[in-house]
Amino acid sequence: MDINTFTVTTPQRLDVFLSTQLDVTRNQIVQLIRQEAVTVNDRVSSKPGLKLKLDQKVEVTFPEAKSTPAREVDFDVTILYEDDDILVLDKPSGVTVHPAPSVKDATLVDWLKHKGIRLSTLSGEERHGIVHRLDKGTSGVMVVAKNNEAHEALSLQLQDKSMGRYYLAVISPPMKEDLTLIDRPIGRSVNNRLKMACTDQGKVAKTLFKKLLMGNNEKQELIACKLFTGRTHQIRVHLESMSRHIMGDHLYGVKSNKDKMARILLHAFILYFTHPTTHKRVEFTAPIADEMKAYLAKHFETEKIDEVTRSSHIEHSFITDTV
């Protein structure tokens, strides 16, 4: 069992203190407190806002992953890279990342348990190993932490933006500008609780969009998207704020397209970060999913697709002074 012990040198809130000591978010600290994994002077603490006093002893006991049975898994996931600390995966479209009350089918976490892969416990029982997530319909690359040290290091990179992500999407109508930066807060929609929306009361959200290739009919376009934050449905919401939508998006898209496509044409293409142990920059690319590749071949000039989707081309395209 992994136990970390700290001594308070400056009076402050418990969640703030541990967030600084462990280099993780305050939300993750709240999860640990809810699991009764945090003690102050040997007494279990249940209050994230507890005001700590000088020289108090704070202990965090990271829980062992429970051996709860996973739901039956009827899908497989491609492993792009694996070592003792991290697992880099190519998540299929249609697979939810972690369990929730509304999720009935097997999730990526169920698949990880089914494979017997050792995972971090920092995010709680339902999210073992999950550092960041992808929407159910989105395919592509994501990293999973296999121990708490790796999880802490990767979470910090998410916060300080040293972890980077590039997505591919097919949208309609095409963008007006070659590069478009949207820096608008995102929160829950007041009109539809299933949706998110740009709202002044939301959390900071920033996305940069890059035109890659116009479709044959000039009514749709392949674009790349660079995330600077990781809000729920961020790319889809920021596109909607410009009256654009992703092909196959049944929630934010045009209703008449609902039955024409089985999945949203959004793919997490490139992920880069600093390896938590070697401290070297690493980069991983998830091949464009078959359904999306077939759509591109039908509606775009195929000889140009490989050129505009080279990782070096995409990353160079985002070199700009505007962000």
C-alpha distance (Angstrom), angle and dihedral (degrees) to the residues before:
residue distance angle dihedral
M1 . . .
D2 3.82 . .
I3 3.85 113.6 .
N4 3.82 125.3 179.4
T5 3.81 120.6 -167.6
F6 3.83 125.5 -161.9
T7 3.79 135.9 178.9
V8 3.80 119.5 -141.3
T9 3.81 111.7 -119.5
T10 3.80 97.4 167.9
P11 3.83 124.7 34.6
Q12 3.82 109.2 -114.8
R13 3.81 143.9 128.3
L14 3.80 116.5 -56.6
D15 3.82 94.9 -125.3
V16 3.81 92.5 47.7
F17 3.81 91.6 47.8
L18 3.82 94.7 50.6
S19 3.79 93.4 41.3
T20 3.82 88.0 58.4
Q21 3.80 95.2 42.5
L22 3.80 95.1 47.9
D23 3.82 98.4 33.6
V24 3.81 92.5 -128.4
T25 3.80 135.1 118.6
R26 3.79 122.9 -83.2
N27 3.81 88.7 -119.3
Q28 3.80 89.1 61.3
I29 3.81 89.8 49.8
V30 3.82 89.4 52.5
Q31 3.82 88.8 54.0
L32 3.81 90.7 53.5
I33 3.81 91.6 47.8
R34 3.82 90.4 51.0
Q35 3.81 88.4 53.8
E36 3.84 89.0 54.5
A37 3.79 88.7 -117.9
V38 3.82 95.3 132.9
T39 3.81 126.1 77.0
V40 3.80 131.0 -177.8
N41 3.80 113.6 -156.2
D42 3.82 88.0 -13.7
R43 3.82 94.4 -54.1
V44 3.81 120.5 113.4
S45 3.79 110.3 -111.6
S46 3.81 121.9 -146.4
K47 3.81 99.0 177.2
P48 3.83 120.3 84.2
G49 3.82 88.8 -167.2
L50 3.83 94.9 53.9
K51 3.83 109.1 139.9
L52 3.80 107.9 -125.9
K53 3.78 122.7 -144.4
L54 3.77 129.9 -141.5
D55 3.85 115.3 -76.5
Q56 3.80 95.2 8.2
K57 3.83 115.1 147.2
V58 3.80 116.8 -124.0
E59 3.80 120.4 -168.7
V60 3.80 128.2 -171.0
T61 3.80 118.0 -163.5
F62 3.77 109.7 -165.3
P63 3.81 107.2 -143.2
E64 3.76 121.7 -121.8
A65 3.78 115.4 -112.2
K66 3.80 107.0 -96.0
S67 3.76 118.0 -124.1
T68 3.80 93.8 -130.1
P69 3.80 111.5 158.4
A70 3.79 113.8 -100.5
R71 3.77 120.3 -131.5
E72 3.78 117.2 -101.7
V73 3.80 108.4 -74.7
D74 3.79 117.8 -146.4
F75 3.80 98.8 173.6
D76 3.79 137.5 63.0
V77 3.78 131.6 -139.8
T78 3.79 127.3 -145.3
I79 3.81 114.3 -122.9
L80 3.80 110.0 -142.9
Y81 3.82 95.8 -177.4
E82 3.80 138.5 -6.3
D83 3.80 137.5 -178.1
D84 3.82 135.7 148.5
D85 3.81 93.0 -71.5
I86 3.79 110.2 33.3
L87 3.77 143.4 26.2
V88 3.81 119.9 -155.4
L89 3.80 113.9 -158.6
D90 3.79 140.4 -174.1
K91 3.82 101.1 -136.4
P92 3.82 114.6 -150.6
S93 3.80 120.8 -129.4
G94 3.80 112.2 -100.0
V95 3.80 95.9 36.7
T96 3.82 119.0 113.7
V97 3.80 113.4 -140.6
H98 3.81 101.7 -136.8
P99 3.82 138.1 6.9
A100 3.80 122.2 -89.1
P101 3.82 133.5 166.9
S102 3.81 91.0 -97.8
V103 3.83 94.6 48.4
K104 3.80 113.8 94.0
D105 3.81 101.6 167.2
A106 3.80 128.1 73.6
T107 3.80 113.7 -80.5
L108 3.78 136.2 -150.9
V109 3.82 88.6 -97.1
D110 3.82 88.3 55.1
W111 3.81 89.1 52.1
L112 3.81 90.6 50.4
K113 3.81 90.9 50.9
H114 3.80 90.6 45.6
K115 3.81 89.1 55.6
G116 3.81 91.1 48.9
I117 3.79 92.4 -124.5
R118 3.81 114.6 166.9
L119 3.80 110.3 -119.7
S120 3.79 140.3 -173.7
T121 3.81 117.5 -100.3
L122 3.80 98.7 -153.8
S123 3.83 96.1 107.2
G124 3.79 96.5 48.2
E125 3.80 136.5 -102.5
E126 3.81 97.3 -57.0
R127 3.79 95.2 48.3
H128 3.79 105.3 39.8
G129 3.79 109.0 169.3
I130 3.81 95.6 -2.3
V131 3.80 110.4 136.4
H132 3.81 96.5 164.1
R133 3.79 133.1 -2.5
L134 3.78 141.7 -137.9
D135 3.80 125.1 -145.2
K136 3.79 115.3 -99.9
G137 3.81 93.9 -106.0
T138 3.80 95.3 43.6
S139 3.79 117.9 94.4
G140 3.77 128.2 -160.4
V141 3.76 150.2 64.4
M142 3.79 126.0 -6.2
V143 3.80 135.6 156.3
V144 3.81 125.5 -128.7
A145 3.82 124.0 -161.4
K146 3.81 117.4 -130.0
N147 3.82 96.1 -166.9
N148 3.81 137.8 22.4
E149 3.80 95.0 -107.1
A150 3.80 91.3 56.9
H151 3.79 90.6 44.5
E152 3.79 92.1 53.2
A153 3.81 92.6 48.5
L154 3.81 94.0 48.1
S155 3.81 93.1 45.3
L156 3.78 89.6 54.1
Q157 3.80 89.9 52.6
L158 3.79 89.7 52.9
Q159 3.78 88.8 53.8
D160 3.80 97.8 46.5
K161 3.85 92.4 41.4
S162 3.82 94.7 -120.9
M163 3.81 87.4 123.9
G164 3.80 108.5 76.3
R165 3.80 134.1 -163.6
Y166 3.79 133.0 -167.9
Y167 3.80 122.9 -168.6
L168 3.79 133.9 -166.8
A169 3.81 121.1 -141.7
V170 3.78 138.6 171.2
I171 3.81 108.8 -138.3
S172 3.78 141.0 179.7
P173 2.96 131.1 -114.9
P174 3.84 102.7 23.0
M175 3.81 122.0 -107.5
K176 3.80 118.3 -96.5
E177 3.81 98.2 -141.1
D178 3.81 129.1 47.3
L179 3.82 90.1 -126.1
T180 3.80 122.4 23.8
L181 3.80 124.1 -176.3
I182 3.80 118.7 -159.9
D183 3.80 114.6 -169.1
R184 3.82 104.9 173.5
P185 3.83 129.9 133.4
I186 3.81 117.8 -109.4
G187 3.80 127.8 -147.4
R188 3.80 140.2 151.0
S189 3.82 113.8 -56.7
V190 3.82 113.9 -111.9
N191 3.82 90.7 -151.1
N192 3.83 99.7 48.7
R193 3.81 120.4 21.6
L194 3.81 90.6 -157.9
K195 3.79 90.5 62.5
M196 3.78 136.8 65.9
A197 3.80 122.4 -142.0
C198 3.79 142.8 -171.7
T199 3.79 105.7 -91.6
D200 3.79 135.6 158.7
Q201 3.82 88.3 -127.9
G202 3.83 92.3 56.8
K203 3.79 132.8 94.1
V204 3.79 123.1 -84.4
A205 3.82 111.3 -83.4
K206 3.79 129.3 177.3
T207 3.81 130.2 -179.3
L208 3.80 132.4 170.9
F209 3.82 118.0 -153.5
K210 3.82 125.3 -158.8
K211 3.82 127.5 -167.4
L212 3.81 111.5 -127.2
L213 3.81 110.8 165.7
M214 3.82 136.5 -6.0
G215 3.80 117.6 -130.3
N216 3.79 121.3 -114.8
N217 3.79 92.3 -103.9
E218 3.84 92.1 43.9
K219 3.82 89.3 -129.6
Q220 3.79 95.7 100.7
E221 3.76 135.8 36.3
L222 3.80 142.3 -161.3
I223 3.79 110.0 -125.6
A224 3.80 138.1 175.7
C225 3.80 121.9 -134.2
K226 3.80 127.2 -157.8
L227 3.80 116.5 -157.9
F228 3.80 120.2 -146.9
T229 3.82 92.2 173.4
G230 3.79 133.1 24.1
R231 3.80 109.7 -130.4
T232 3.79 122.9 157.4
H233 3.85 110.7 -84.5
Q234 3.82 88.2 -6.1
I235 3.82 99.0 156.0
R236 3.80 92.6 43.5
V237 3.81 93.6 47.9
H238 3.80 94.6 47.4
L239 3.80 90.4 48.8
E240 3.80 90.4 49.4
S241 3.81 89.0 53.1
M242 3.82 86.3 62.3
S243 3.84 93.7 44.6
R244 3.81 91.0 -106.1
H245 3.79 127.1 124.5
I246 3.79 138.1 -170.8
M247 3.78 116.2 -111.2
G248 3.80 110.2 -104.9
D249 3.82 93.8 21.5
H250 3.80 103.4 139.1
L251 3.81 94.4 -178.1
Y252 3.80 104.5 44.7
G253 3.80 98.7 17.2
V254 3.79 134.5 89.9
K255 3.81 110.1 -68.9
S256 3.81 94.1 -134.4
N257 3.82 89.6 64.7
K258 3.80 93.7 55.1
D259 3.79 97.9 105.2
K260 3.80 98.4 34.9
M261 3.80 99.4 78.4
A262 3.79 134.7 37.4
R263 3.82 96.5 -150.0
I264 3.76 142.6 21.6
L265 3.81 112.8 -97.6
L266 3.80 95.1 -127.2
H267 3.80 119.8 120.8
A268 3.82 131.0 -179.1
F269 3.79 96.7 -134.5
I270 3.82 110.0 170.4
L271 3.81 131.5 25.5
Y272 3.80 125.1 179.7
F273 3.80 132.6 177.1
T274 3.78 143.2 140.3
H275 3.80 112.3 -82.5
P276 3.84 107.6 -113.6
T277 3.83 93.5 -133.1
T278 3.81 108.3 27.5
H279 3.84 92.1 36.3
K280 3.80 88.9 -143.1
R281 3.79 122.9 133.2
V282 3.80 110.8 -105.1
E283 3.79 129.9 -173.1
F284 3.79 131.4 -164.5
T285 3.80 132.1 -171.3
A286 3.80 125.8 -160.6
P287 3.82 112.6 -148.2
I288 3.79 113.1 -115.3
A289 3.81 107.7 -88.7
D290 3.80 116.3 -104.0
E291 3.82 96.0 -114.6
M292 3.79 91.5 51.1
K293 3.81 92.3 44.0
A294 3.81 90.4 53.2
Y295 3.80 91.2 50.3
L296 3.80 91.9 50.0
A297 3.79 91.5 49.1
K298 3.81 90.4 53.5
H299 3.80 99.5 44.4
F300 3.83 105.2 28.7
E301 3.81 138.0 51.7
T302 3.79 100.3 -87.1
E303 3.81 95.7 -154.6
K304 3.82 89.7 61.3
I305 3.79 98.4 46.0
D306 3.82 95.7 76.3
E307 3.80 90.7 48.3
V308 3.81 97.4 51.9
T309 3.83 94.2 41.8
R310 3.80 96.7 55.0
S311 3.80 106.0 124.0
S312 3.81 91.9 -130.8
H313 3.81 90.3 52.9
I314 3.79 93.1 49.8
E315 3.80 95.6 46.9
H316 3.81 92.3 46.4
S317 3.82 89.7 49.8
F318 3.79 90.3 63.2
I319 3.80 95.9 54.9
T320 3.79 100.6 116.0
D321 3.79 141.6 140.0
T322 3.79 92.4 -132.2
V323 3.82 96.6 83.1
